[in-house]
């Protein structure tokens, strides 16, 4: 499935290419630079529990990844997180310039919804899923969370405020593929609620692990400089409580997530997929 997702991403870029290649090259530079593809694979792995993913499922998954890629390009900009490295290579703006990096991010956001609208034209089942995607990405989701992240820099905000920021900045776009998969499969009631709880908690877990790795991770494995959060004055759980307490909170959240997953009666392959996420080192 991962290979087909990669092919879908390349197909979309190729189909939409204009006469001048500079924008396309800037987009491809970050999109095809590797990465975990966590968000689209969450969607594809979940629907694979009960059906074979169709053409439109891979397109929807690709749209999720394009929105994530736009957020990475913009997050790395000097006006935001000011990171020079991403996935082991120089950040987009370091290679293509700030203006082209901004435009590449803008294009990914637009093209993601163009892709989804073409899906909806032929399959209205994806309309509520598209609304979920828009809300998760926008001012009630990821963008709002990023604004809090910027506002909280060097402010002495409490733990509860940091957790709220994480739920929006990271949690919404990680919960989104699980909720969308539940919609696609027609889940309701108890199972739908458990999937929603899993997605929300997984977003918190993922961000907390990133914050821990920013202190204790290996730069070669991570593909970026460590310690950047501290230099930028970011308010993170390790910054508030220290590394040892942060790791304890992480373990507690992982235990809770495993309980949710068991209650949702997930298959063994899907449980193993989640365990890889919980134990990741990069």
Residue pairs with C-beta under 8 A, 6 or more apart in sequence:
1 41
1 44
1 45
1 48
1 53
2 37
2 41
4 58
5 37
5 40
5 41
5 44
5 58
5 61
5 62
5 65
6 32
6 37
8 58
8 59
8 61
8 62
9 31
9 32
9 62
9 65
9 66
10 32
12 59
12 62
12 66
12 111
12 115
13 24
13 27
13 28
13 31
16 111
16 114
17 24
18 24
22 96
22 100
23 100
23 103
23 104
23 107
25 96
26 92
26 95
26 96
26 100
26 101
26 103
26 104
27 69
27 104
27 107
27 108
29 92
29 95
29 96
29 104
30 69
30 72
30 73
30 86
30 87
30 92
30 104
31 65
31 66
31 69
31 108
33 86
33 87
33 88
33 89
34 87
34 88
35 87
36 280
37 65
38 174
38 206
38 277
39 64
39 65
39 68
39 173
39 174
39 176
39 177
40 61
40 62
40 64
40 65
40 177
41 61
41 273
42 174
42 177
42 178
42 181
42 199
43 57
43 60
43 61
43 64
43 177
43 178
43 180
43 181
44 53
44 57
44 58
44 61
45 269
45 270
45 273
46 177
46 178
46 181
46 182
46 185
46 195
46 270
47 53
47 57
47 181
47 184
47 185
49 185
49 266
49 267
49 270
50 185
51 185
53 61
56 119
56 122
56 123
56 126
57 184
59 115
59 116
59 118
59 119
60 115
60 116
60 119
60 126
60 129
60 180
61 177
62 115
63 112
63 113
63 115
63 116
63 133
64 112
64 133
64 173
64 176
64 177
66 108
66 109
66 111
66 112
66 115
67 108
67 109
67 112
67 133
67 137
67 142
67 173
68 173
69 105
69 108
70 104
70 105
70 106
70 107
70 108
70 109
70 112
71 105
71 137
71 142
71 146
71 173
72 86
73 91
73 92
73 93
73 101
73 102
73 104
73 105
73 108
74 80
74 101
74 102
74 105
75 81
75 83
75 146
76 82
76 83
76 84
76 86
76 91
76 92
76 93
76 101
77 93
77 98
77 101
77 102
78 93
78 98
80 146
80 150
81 228
81 232
82 228
82 232
83 91
83 224
83 225
83 228
84 90
84 91
84 94
84 225
85 91
85 223
85 224
85 225
86 92
86 223
86 224
87 223
87 224
88 223
88 224
89 223
91 101
92 100
92 101
92 104
93 100
93 101
93 102
96 104
109 137
112 133
113 130
113 134
116 126
116 130
116 133
117 130
119 126
119 130
120 126
120 127
120 130
125 183
125 184
128 183
129 180
129 183
129 184
132 176
132 179
132 180
132 183
133 176
133 180
135 141
135 172
136 142
136 172
136 173
136 175
136 176
137 143
137 172
137 173
138 144
140 168
140 172
141 168
141 172
141 173
142 168
142 169
142 170
142 172
142 173
144 168
144 169
145 165
145 166
145 167
145 168
145 169
145 170
145 171
145 172
146 169
148 161
148 164
148 165
148 168
148 169
149 165
149 169
149 234
152 161
152 162
152 165
152 234
152 235
153 232
153 233
153 234
153 235
154 233
155 235
157 235
159 237
159 240
159 241
161 235
162 235
162 236
162 237
162 240
163 204
163 237
165 235
166 203
166 204
166 207
166 208
167 200
167 203
167 204
169 207
170 203
170 204
170 206
170 207
170 210
171 199
171 200
171 202
171 203
171 204
171 207
172 203
173 203
174 199
174 202
174 203
174 206
175 196
175 199
175 200
175 202
175 203
176 199
177 199
178 195
178 196
178 198
178 199
178 202
179 195
179 196
179 199
181 195
182 191
182 192
182 195
182 196
187 195
191 264
191 265
194 260
194 263
194 264
195 264
197 260
198 257
198 260
198 261
198 264
201 253
201 256
201 257
201 260
202 257
202 274
202 277
204 253
205 250
205 253
205 254
205 257
205 277
205 278
206 277
208 237
208 246
208 249
208 250
208 253
209 250
209 280
211 229
211 236
211 237
211 238
211 239
211 246
212 238
212 243
212 246
212 247
212 250
213 222
213 226
213 281
213 282
214 226
214 227
214 228
214 229
214 230
214 236
214 238
215 226
215 227
215 229
215 230
215 238
215 243
216 226
216 243
217 226
217 281
217 282
218 226
218 281
218 282
219 225
219 226
221 281
221 282
222 282
223 282
229 236
229 239
230 239
236 246
237 245
237 246
237 249
238 246
241 249
254 278
257 274
257 278
258 274
258 278
261 270
261 271
261 274
266 274
